[in-house]
Amino acid sequence: MLPGDTLSRDGCLAFLMRRNEGLHVGARTALAWRGIKHNIAFREVISLWGPRALRLPAWLISRYDCTHQTTRLFDTGLEQNFGLQPLPGGHPDVLVSVPERALLEFLSDVGKTESLQEARSLVESTRSLRAGILETLLMHTVRIKVVRLARVLSEELDLPWAPLARQISQDKGGGTRWVAVSKDGERLDLKP
């Protein structure tokens, strides 16, 4: 860098991603960057996902609000970079989850950092998900909560991909119901 240069968001992310295999922009951020959003954030928080714990550098978090998450969402049978692509016209080294993967990442945070109402609003905007990609991702999803939540919301909103989510949810089974209460008292009850 030369004196007076500033660090660009994509340049910073590309630098990190070249040094940390599997690191990518995911969940809410990926959905927003791909045009699927409900509320416009006052200040964007960049949601980074990766397979290993990573301490985000001070030079990055001093310029951009970022979070990093290592939630294991998919089994080892899924190629690590499946559903990760650069944005059209974006930096080629900045991998961003495709809408199908980003949605499942987002749903994994419902009840923790995301509300059920926000999930419902975002899922409603996902009418045109690609069935083949969604099917592959759902088949490899290890978190039953995510599969069931995708099923419940897609059926409730009568989305075109609801039959697919229903079938995979039934195939995965899972026996007992999944219940959680969020910090704001919202109850999430997902039956098998």
C-alpha positions, 0 to 999 in steps of 0.5 A: 500500500502507498501512503494515503491508500485505503483498505477496500472491503473486498480487498481485505476479504480477499486477503483473508480468504486467500489465507483461510481455506473455506472462509466466505461471506455467508448468512444475512450478509450473503443474502443481502449482497445477492439482493435478498433483504428485508430490512436495510441495516443502519450499519452493515455487519459482514457475516463470515463463515469458515470451517476453523476458528479465526481471530479477525485481524484488528486492522479489519474490525477497526474498519468494518463490522465483522463476525466470524462463525464456525457452525458446522452446518453440512456433513463431510460428504458435501464439497467444502466450497459447494454453493460458494461463488464470487459475486457477478462483477465482484472480486474473484477471490471473495467467495459469497454463499449462493442464496440457497446456502446463505438461507440455510446459514441464516436459518441456523442462527434463528433463535440465537442472533436472528428472530423468527419474524425476520426469518419469515420475512427473508424466506418469503423473498426466496421464491426462486431458489434453484431446486437442485442446489437446495436439494443437495444442501438440504440432503447434507445439512446436519442440523435438523433444526435448519431442515425443519425450519426450512420446511415449516416456513416454506409450507407456511408461505406456500413457496415453490420449494416447500415439497422438496423441504418437506420430503427431505425433512421427512427423510431425515426424521429426527424423532423428537420435536425441537423447541427453543426460546429466544432471548426476546421470549419468542418460542420456536417449536419444530415438530418432526 
